[in-house]
Amino acid sequence: MSCFFVTGTDTDVGKTVGSRAIIQALQNIGVQIVGYKPLACAQEEPLHSTAAFQQG
């Protein structure tokens, strides 16, 4: 099993968008991959990882 860990220096710097691009590119070449976002900073309301992924 391989994994990627995406991190950034602040909120709203593109970690989710970049992660989504990596996931999509790997899926396009047939790699089975799952994204997981364990938390979201600076959210006024709870945001589930699926919703964050779909929002890009």
Secondary structure, 3 states (H helix, E strand, C coil): CCCCCCCCCCCCCCHHHHHHHHHHHHHHCCCCCCCCCCCCCCCCCCCCHHHHHHHC
